[in-house]
């Protein structure tokens, strides 16, 4: 039997949920990870520049029986509010799934392809 759990849809929801301590720990883990990996630089804004906002995304990871394994929190930028040439010139995707890389390498090896 798989159980249904509710994930918070906002920071406020996470704080008032009965699992608020676990969500706060998940958020702390995310912030520690970003700090350790130096994913941002603090800079002073120029006059008239408005910073891009951010939002917490919450996800429960469960096993096959529906038991909660992990409380996951991700801090994401609200990039849909940016304007090309004003807020950014390039787009980066810093994450890759190791499973995807292994698949690509396996295919390249099988067909004797070169990878650039």
Beta strands, then each sheet from edge to edge (+ up, - down):
strand 1: 54-62
strand 2: 68-77
sheet 1: 1+ 2-
end
